Amino acid sequence: MFGFRSRKQSENVFETRFILWSCMSDREDNGSPTLLDLARRLQRARAKFSGLFPRDVFRNSAWEMMLELFVAAQLDRMVCVKELILVSGEPSTSALRRIDRLEAAGLLHRSHDSSDHRRVAIALTDKGHSAMRTMLHNLFIDAGPGRAEGSHG
């Protein structure tokens, strides 16, 4: 089923999806989960999924970086290049190339840390933040429980 090596792996994937929908604790005033909460859940799910597949095949460092930067922005926390490299799970040179590509696409920008000029801070641009909000909204809210892709009704 779905190309999983075992029934246990398949159950883990579906359990993670259920957790994503059933454990919504941080909610906005209207009862909806916050985008920060959804981003954190996606990070946890991605970490859980990473144990199911070969790392070098299914790792997408750009999403890991973008999620980390989105969460950091929501918490008003600075992220430095070194931290983003660690989050990516890639060798430094590969992660730096990925950062260059994301910056060239206008999704993030680098600036010198005002408290330590040796460090370079990275943050989402308005375009990057908007893209992440849209992605989280489409992934979790528009396609909420009972609205499986391709269903009509």
Residue frames relative to the residue before (quaternion, step in Angstrom):
aa qw qx qy qz dx dy dz
M 1.0000 0.0000 0.0000 0.0000 0.00 0.00 0.00
F 0.8610 -0.0231 -0.0345 0.5070 3.59 -0.81 1.09
G 0.6112 -0.5999 0.3528 0.3770 3.62 1.14 0.42
F 0.4178 0.6914 -0.4932 0.3226 3.61 1.18 0.31
R 0.5452 -0.6425 0.4364 0.3153 3.54 -1.09 0.70
S 0.8120 0.0620 -0.0175 0.5800 3.58 1.08 -0.55
R 0.6412 -0.5053 0.4071 0.4097 3.52 -1.30 0.30
K 0.6089 0.5674 -0.3479 0.4317 3.60 1.05 -0.75
Q 0.6442 0.5056 -0.3279 0.4710 3.61 0.94 -0.81
S 0.6407 0.5182 -0.3203 0.4673 3.56 0.97 -0.83
E 0.6557 0.5048 -0.3091 0.4687 3.58 0.94 -0.86
N 0.6289 0.5426 -0.3379 0.4425 3.60 1.01 -0.78
V 0.6447 0.5166 -0.3215 0.4627 3.59 0.97 -0.83
F 0.7078 0.4483 -0.2757 0.4713 3.57 0.80 -0.94
E 0.6014 0.5397 -0.3541 0.4709 3.59 1.12 -0.61
T 0.6442 0.5146 -0.3217 0.4655 3.58 0.97 -0.82
R 0.6461 0.5071 -0.3288 0.4662 3.59 0.93 -0.82
F 0.6397 0.5147 -0.3253 0.4691 3.58 1.00 -0.81
I 0.6344 0.5291 -0.3262 0.4595 3.59 0.96 -0.85
L 0.6227 0.5564 -0.3434 0.4298 3.57 0.94 -0.84
W 0.7564 0.3876 -0.2107 0.4829 3.58 0.96 -0.80
S 0.7539 0.4453 -0.2391 0.4196 3.58 0.92 -0.77
C 0.7258 0.4378 -0.2438 0.4712 3.60 1.14 -0.44
M 0.2762 0.7800 -0.5203 0.2109 3.57 0.99 0.69
S 0.0431 -0.8426 0.5361 -0.0268 3.55 -0.14 1.33
D 0.7151 0.3770 -0.2422 0.5366 3.58 0.94 -0.82
R 0.0662 0.8172 -0.5636 0.1004 3.53 -0.39 1.23
E 0.5080 -0.6081 0.5106 0.3340 3.49 -1.24 0.54
D 0.7436 -0.4088 0.2836 0.4466 3.58 -1.28 0.13
N 0.7049 0.4548 -0.2689 0.4733 3.59 1.06 -0.69
G 0.6219 -0.5724 0.3312 0.4195 3.61 1.24 0.20
S 0.5528 0.6046 -0.3983 0.4126 3.59 1.25 -0.11
P 0.5238 -0.6117 0.4721 0.3586 3.59 -1.11 0.56
T 0.4895 -0.6405 0.4980 0.3196 3.55 -1.15 0.59
L 0.5988 -0.5559 0.4247 0.3900 3.58 -1.19 0.42
L 0.5881 0.5581 -0.3672 0.4558 3.60 1.10 -0.63
D 0.6556 0.5083 -0.3075 0.4662 3.57 0.90 -0.92
L 0.6664 0.5001 -0.3028 0.4627 3.58 0.92 -0.88
A 0.6423 0.5160 -0.3230 0.4657 3.59 0.99 -0.79
R 0.6525 0.5026 -0.3168 0.4704 3.59 0.96 -0.81
R 0.6404 0.5180 -0.3225 0.4664 3.58 1.00 -0.77
L 0.6374 0.5147 -0.3239 0.4732 3.53 1.02 -0.79
Q 0.6213 0.5247 -0.3425 0.4706 3.61 1.01 -0.72
R 0.6671 0.4931 -0.3040 0.4684 3.60 0.91 -0.90
A 0.6531 0.5083 -0.3188 0.4619 3.58 0.96 -0.84
R 0.6498 0.5112 -0.3189 0.4635 3.58 0.95 -0.86
A 0.6335 0.5174 -0.3321 0.4698 3.58 1.02 -0.75
K 0.6569 0.5015 -0.3075 0.4716 3.58 0.99 -0.82
F 0.6633 0.5068 -0.3037 0.4593 3.59 0.95 -0.87
S 0.5927 0.6104 -0.3733 0.3698 3.58 1.03 -0.72
G 0.6401 0.5240 -0.3265 0.4572 3.59 1.16 -0.47
L 0.6407 0.5552 -0.3186 0.4240 3.57 1.23 -0.32
F 0.7867 0.2780 -0.1081 0.5405 3.55 1.13 -0.68
P 0.6122 -0.5346 0.4153 0.4087 3.58 -1.18 0.44
R 0.5363 -0.6785 0.4067 0.2942 3.57 -0.78 1.06
D 0.7211 0.4581 -0.2612 0.4493 3.56 0.87 -0.92
V 0.6528 0.5112 -0.3157 0.4614 3.60 1.24 -0.20
F 0.8270 0.2540 -0.0951 0.4924 3.58 0.81 -0.99
R 0.4621 0.6744 -0.4557 0.3521 3.60 1.19 0.21
N 0.0148 -0.7779 0.6282 0.0052 3.57 -0.90 0.90
S 0.2518 -0.8320 0.4789 0.1228 3.51 0.07 1.33
A 0.5774 0.5877 -0.3899 0.4114 3.61 1.07 -0.57
W 0.6732 0.4746 -0.3050 0.4781 3.61 0.91 -0.84
E 0.6202 0.5347 -0.3532 0.4525 3.58 0.99 -0.77
M 0.6685 0.5001 -0.2923 0.4664 3.57 0.94 -0.90
M 0.6798 0.4941 -0.2956 0.4542 3.57 0.84 -0.96
L 0.6386 0.5124 -0.3281 0.4711 3.60 0.98 -0.77
E 0.6552 0.5109 -0.3140 0.4594 3.58 0.91 -0.90
L 0.6756 0.4864 -0.2977 0.4673 3.58 0.92 -0.86
F 0.6265 0.5259 -0.3411 0.4631 3.59 1.04 -0.68
V 0.6591 0.4953 -0.3060 0.4760 3.59 0.88 -0.93
A 0.6526 0.5178 -0.3148 0.4549 3.58 0.90 -0.90
A 0.6461 0.5141 -0.3228 0.4627 3.60 0.97 -0.82
Q 0.6558 0.5163 -0.3124 0.4537 3.57 0.98 -0.82
L 0.7193 0.4064 -0.2249 0.5166 3.56 1.17 -0.66
D 0.3835 -0.7385 0.4569 0.3143 3.56 1.36 0.02
R 0.4207 0.6874 -0.4554 0.3782 3.54 1.02 0.98
M 0.4114 -0.7055 0.5270 0.2353 3.55 -0.99 0.86
V 0.1543 -0.7515 0.6350 0.0906 3.55 -1.16 0.74
C 0.2163 -0.7734 0.5816 0.1296 3.56 -0.84 0.96
V 0.7082 -0.4697 0.3208 0.4182 3.55 -1.27 0.41
K 0.6517 0.5335 -0.3247 0.4304 3.58 0.86 -0.94
E 0.6545 0.5065 -0.3098 0.4680 3.59 0.96 -0.84
L 0.6664 0.5015 -0.3043 0.4604 3.58 0.94 -0.85
I 0.5970 0.5446 -0.3548 0.4703 3.58 1.10 -0.64
L 0.6616 0.5015 -0.3040 0.4674 3.59 0.94 -0.89
V 0.6431 0.5261 -0.3171 0.4573 3.59 0.97 -0.84
S 0.6441 0.5617 -0.3219 0.4074 3.57 1.00 -0.83
G 0.3146 -0.7671 0.5001 0.2501 3.57 1.07 -0.69
E 0.5849 0.5703 -0.3616 0.4494 3.57 1.29 0.14
P 0.6115 -0.4891 0.4393 0.4403 3.57 -1.27 0.15
S 0.6830 -0.5235 0.3254 0.3919 3.58 -1.12 0.63
T 0.6809 0.4970 -0.3122 0.4380 3.59 0.80 -0.93
S 0.6594 0.4949 -0.3074 0.4752 3.59 0.97 -0.82
A 0.6601 0.5062 -0.3077 0.4619 3.57 0.93 -0.88
L 0.6526 0.5079 -0.3206 0.4620 3.60 0.98 -0.77
R 0.6207 0.5173 -0.3391 0.4818 3.59 1.07 -0.68
R 0.6378 0.5175 -0.3225 0.4706 3.58 1.01 -0.82
I 0.6346 0.5162 -0.3246 0.4747 3.61 0.98 -0.82
D 0.6251 0.5362 -0.3289 0.4621 3.58 0.99 -0.84
R 0.6783 0.4915 -0.2933 0.4607 3.60 0.91 -0.91
L 0.6537 0.5021 -0.3137 0.4713 3.59 0.98 -0.81
E 0.6429 0.5041 -0.3176 0.4813 3.56 1.08 -0.73
A 0.6470 0.5186 -0.3148 0.4620 3.60 0.98 -0.83
A 0.6649 0.4866 -0.2908 0.4864 3.58 1.15 -0.62
G 0.4998 -0.6871 0.4013 0.3423 3.57 1.30 -0.06
L 0.4870 0.6928 -0.4138 0.3343 3.60 1.23 0.36
L 0.7912 0.0710 -0.0533 0.6051 3.57 1.19 -0.43
H 0.1541 -0.7739 0.6035 0.1145 3.54 -1.29 0.25
R 0.3485 -0.7196 0.5681 0.1950 3.52 -1.25 0.59
S 0.0478 0.7675 -0.6390 0.0195 3.53 -1.19 0.60
H 0.5352 -0.6127 0.4620 0.3532 3.56 -1.19 0.46
D 0.5009 -0.6334 0.5061 0.3028 3.53 -1.07 0.84
S 0.4348 -0.7319 0.4618 0.2489 3.57 -0.67 1.08
S 0.6991 0.4590 -0.2830 0.4696 3.61 1.10 -0.52
D 0.7842 0.0858 -0.0456 0.6128 3.60 1.22 -0.41
H 0.2780 -0.8226 0.4751 0.1424 3.57 -0.09 1.30
R 0.5546 0.5911 -0.4084 0.4199 3.59 1.24 -0.09
R 0.6868 0.4577 -0.2718 0.4950 3.57 1.19 -0.55
V 0.2310 -0.7418 0.6145 0.1368 3.51 -1.18 0.71
A 0.2586 -0.7654 0.5762 0.1237 3.54 -0.79 1.10
I 0.1613 -0.7624 0.6204 0.0884 3.54 -1.19 0.64
A 0.0430 0.7870 -0.6133 0.0519 3.56 -1.00 0.85
L 0.5663 -0.5658 0.4682 0.3743 3.54 -1.26 0.38
T 0.4028 -0.6458 0.5823 0.2857 3.53 -1.19 0.58
D 0.6911 -0.4181 0.3483 0.4755 3.58 -1.25 -0.01
K 0.6346 0.5318 -0.3189 0.4612 3.56 1.03 -0.83
G 0.6707 0.4972 -0.2904 0.4676 3.59 0.94 -0.89
H 0.6552 0.5041 -0.3086 0.4704 3.56 0.96 -0.86
S 0.6495 0.5122 -0.3096 0.4690 3.58 0.96 -0.85
A 0.6461 0.5204 -0.3166 0.4598 3.59 0.97 -0.84
M 0.6685 0.4919 -0.3020 0.4690 3.59 0.97 -0.83
R 0.6268 0.5211 -0.3392 0.4696 3.60 0.98 -0.78
T 0.6673 0.4991 -0.2980 0.4656 3.56 0.92 -0.92
M 0.6500 0.5181 -0.3178 0.4562 3.58 0.92 -0.89
L 0.6776 0.4798 -0.2977 0.4711 3.61 0.85 -0.93
H 0.6419 0.5214 -0.3226 0.4606 3.56 0.96 -0.83
N 0.6924 0.4717 -0.2769 0.4706 3.60 0.87 -0.93
L 0.6702 0.5160 -0.2964 0.4434 3.56 0.98 -0.82
F 0.8219 0.2783 -0.1129 0.4840 3.57 0.82 -0.99
I 0.7645 0.3969 -0.2159 0.4597 3.57 0.82 -0.92
D 0.7070 0.4403 -0.2714 0.4823 3.60 0.74 -1.00
A 0.7553 0.3157 -0.1779 0.5461 3.58 1.06 -0.73
G 0.1122 0.8564 -0.4955 0.0915 3.58 1.12 0.70
P 0.7492 -0.3704 0.2737 0.4760 3.57 -1.31 0.02
G 0.7988 0.2686 -0.2122 0.4947 3.53 -0.95 0.89
R 0.6871 0.4211 -0.2866 0.5181 3.60 1.27 -0.03
A 0.0028 0.8392 -0.5427 0.0357 3.53 0.77 1.04
E 0.6094 -0.5638 0.4112 0.3763 3.51 -1.14 0.70
G 0.8017 0.2709 -0.2178 0.4862 3.50 -0.93 0.93
S 0.5712 0.5807 -0.4080 0.4125 3.63 1.19 -0.18
H 0.2212 -0.7658 0.5929 0.1140 3.53 -1.12 0.63
G 0.5676 0.6075 -0.4190 0.3649 3.56 -0.71 0.89
